[in-house]
Amino acid sequence: MRTMRIAVAGATGVVGRHVVAVAGERGHEVVPLARSVGVDLTTGAGLEQRLAGVDAVVDVTSVRTQDRAGSEAFFGGVTRSLVAAEQAAGVGHHVVLSIVGIDDVPGGYYAGKVLQERLLAEGDQPWSVLRATQFHEFAEQVLHFVRLGPVSVVPRMTSQPVAAREVAEALVDLVEAGPSGRVPDLAGPEVLPMHRLARRVSKARGLGRRVVVVPVPGKAGRGMRDGSLTPGDAGARGRTTFDEWLGA
Ligand SMILES: NC(=O)c1ccc[n+]([C@@H]2O[C@H](COP(=O)([O-])OP(=O)(O)OC[C@H]3O[C@@H](n4cnc5c(N)ncnc54)[C@H](OP(=O)(O)O)[C@@H]3O)[C@@H](O)[C@H]2O)c1
């Protein structure tokens, strides 16, 4: 396998850190992109120079919003900035991490992910998209979304969580494989309710959060509850269970 130069957009995030680690372990050179390392991808300033000599960009950026307009502005803006700079710098592959079931669950955040995928499908930059389910790590992220004193309000949600490390391995596999379009979804080994995972992570880490579970109203909430965010029988499966991850 030839070693590559890989830019990781969102290199400091939950899955981005694993992408950086996995790529490094396989001998690839990593160019990190995030505001904390001086690159704001919503403006794209200085991006083209950072992409000099890069073979592929992995986009694992995110924004904390449930607002449709905000999510579309972020994922649309980041995708347009990255693709324009990739084409100017001669980068031949754009890899995106997306989410299982986003067409069936009309949540505000998911609308931005749908736009991100559509911009690639309709554009002419060679691309790959992997959809994954929520990470095991999401059970802790979700504790911070809506906090009222010691209470964390968690949506009622059926999930099939997967270890972020295994998602990162699949993303680096995709970089190495070259532009592949949309590939089979990746999920974890078990279907589990998110609020129970949130309670378990709070207890195991001594976070002291009181988890209150609420059903999100409307079609998006129904989709979150009815398993639309899980892949059914199709696609690939991670091996690490939630308990193994929590105990590690
Ligand atoms: N979390 C999950 O369970 C899950 C499951 C499936 C798919 N996904 C997808 O995976 C991706 C990553 O999710 P995550 O949970 O790992 O995200 P995260 O932990 O919230 O990390 C987000 C990353 O994006 C960077 N970022 C944010 N705004 C930026 C900007 N304007 N310019 C440059 N960098 C920016 C952040 O760094 P700075 O703050 O330093 O800029 C950080 O490195 C998302 O697209 C998400 O939809 C997530």
Ligand as a Chemical Component Dictionary entry (heavy atoms), coordinates in Angstrom:
data_LIG
# 
_chem_comp.id                   LIG 
_chem_comp.type                 NON-POLYMER 
_chem_comp.pdbx_formal_charge   0 
_chem_comp.three_letter_code    LIG 
# 
loop_
_chem_comp_atom.comp_id 
_chem_comp_atom.atom_id 
_chem_comp_atom.alt_atom_id 
_chem_comp_atom.type_symbol 
_chem_comp_atom.charge 
_chem_comp_atom.model_Cartn_x 
_chem_comp_atom.model_Cartn_y 
_chem_comp_atom.model_Cartn_z 
_chem_comp_atom.pdbx_ordinal 
LIG N1  N1  N 0  -21.427 11.518 16.775 1  
LIG C1  C1  C 0  -22.027 10.485 16.200 2  
LIG O1  O1  O 0  -22.571 9.601  16.878 3  
LIG C2  C2  C 0  -22.031 10.365 14.694 4  
LIG C3  C3  C 0  -22.540 9.196  14.090 5  
LIG C4  C4  C 0  -22.505 9.065  12.695 6  
LIG C5  C5  C 0  -22.002 10.099 11.925 7  
LIG N2  N2  N 1  -21.540 11.229 12.539 8  
LIG C6  C6  C 0  -20.998 12.304 11.703 9  
LIG O2  O2  O 0  -19.606 12.312 11.943 10 
LIG C7  C7  C 0  -19.098 13.652 11.840 11 
LIG C8  C8  C 0  -18.238 13.963 13.068 12 
LIG O3  O3  O 0  -19.017 13.868 14.229 13 
LIG P1  P1  P 0  -18.337 14.022 15.680 14 
LIG O4  O4  O 0  -19.388 13.699 16.668 15 
LIG O5  O5  O -1 -17.035 13.303 15.681 16 
LIG O6  O6  O 0  -18.057 15.591 15.696 17 
LIG P2  P2  P 0  -17.420 16.485 16.888 18 
LIG O7  O7  O 0  -16.824 15.649 17.942 19 
LIG O8  O8  O 0  -18.475 17.494 17.263 20 
LIG O9  O9  O 0  -16.207 17.226 16.143 21 
LIG C9  C9  C 0  -16.457 18.212 15.183 22 
LIG C10 C10 C 0  -15.132 18.605 14.537 23 
LIG O10 O10 O 0  -15.415 19.625 13.545 24 
LIG C11 C11 C 0  -14.515 20.713 13.764 25 
LIG N3  N3  N 0  -15.175 21.949 13.312 26 
LIG C12 C12 C 0  -16.365 22.451 13.739 27 
LIG N4  N4  N 0  -16.619 23.628 13.128 28 
LIG C13 C13 C 0  -15.568 23.854 12.284 29 
LIG C14 C14 C 0  -15.239 24.918 11.387 30 
LIG N5  N5  N 0  -16.045 25.976 11.205 31 
LIG N6  N6  N 0  -14.071 24.841 10.700 32 
LIG C15 C15 C 0  -13.238 23.783 10.882 33 
LIG N7  N7  N 0  -13.493 22.744 11.708 34 
LIG C16 C16 C 0  -14.650 22.793 12.414 35 
LIG C17 C17 C 0  -14.225 20.685 15.263 36 
LIG O11 O11 O 0  -13.009 21.311 15.593 37 
LIG P3  P3  P 0  -12.944 22.876 16.091 38 
LIG O12 O12 O 0  -14.010 23.033 17.112 39 
LIG O13 O13 O 0  -11.548 23.016 16.614 40 
LIG O14 O14 O 0  -13.162 23.695 14.875 41 
LIG C18 C18 C 0  -14.114 19.186 15.502 42 
LIG O15 O15 O 0  -12.808 18.755 15.128 43 
LIG C19 C19 C 0  -20.321 14.558 11.672 44 
LIG O16 O16 O 0  -20.447 14.942 10.324 45 
LIG C20 C20 C 0  -21.494 13.685 12.086 46 
LIG O17 O17 O 0  -22.677 14.007 11.378 47 
LIG C21 C21 C 0  -21.522 11.376 13.887 48 
# 
loop_
_chem_comp_bond.comp_id 
_chem_comp_bond.atom_id_1 
_chem_comp_bond.atom_id_2 
_chem_comp_bond.value_order 
_chem_comp_bond.pdbx_ordinal 
LIG N1  C1  SING 1  
LIG C1  O1  DOUB 2  
LIG C1  C2  SING 3  
LIG C2  C3  SING 4  
LIG C2  C21 DOUB 5  
LIG C3  C4  DOUB 6  
LIG C4  C5  SING 7  
LIG C5  N2  DOUB 8  
LIG N2  C6  SING 9  
LIG N2  C21 SING 10 
LIG C6  O2  SING 11 
LIG C6  C20 SING 12 
LIG O2  C7  SING 13 
LIG C7  C8  SING 14 
LIG C7  C19 SING 15 
LIG C8  O3  SING 16 
LIG O3  P1  SING 17 
LIG P1  O4  DOUB 18 
LIG P1  O5  SING 19 
LIG P1  O6  SING 20 
LIG O6  P2  SING 21 
LIG P2  O7  DOUB 22 
LIG P2  O8  SING 23 
LIG P2  O9  SING 24 
LIG O9  C9  SING 25 
LIG C9  C10 SING 26 
LIG C10 O10 SING 27 
LIG C10 C18 SING 28 
LIG O10 C11 SING 29 
LIG C11 N3  SING 30 
LIG C11 C17 SING 31 
LIG N3  C12 SING 32 
LIG N3  C16 SING 33 
LIG C12 N4  DOUB 34 
LIG N4  C13 SING 35 
LIG C13 C14 SING 36 
LIG C13 C16 DOUB 37 
LIG C14 N5  SING 38 
LIG C14 N6  DOUB 39 
LIG N6  C15 SING 40 
LIG C15 N7  DOUB 41 
LIG N7  C16 SING 42 
LIG C17 O11 SING 43 
LIG C17 C18 SING 44 
LIG O11 P3  SING 45 
LIG P3  O12 DOUB 46 
LIG P3  O13 SING 47 
LIG P3  O14 SING 48 
LIG C18 O15 SING 49 
LIG C19 O16 SING 50 
LIG C19 C20 SING 51 
LIG C20 O17 SING 52 
# 
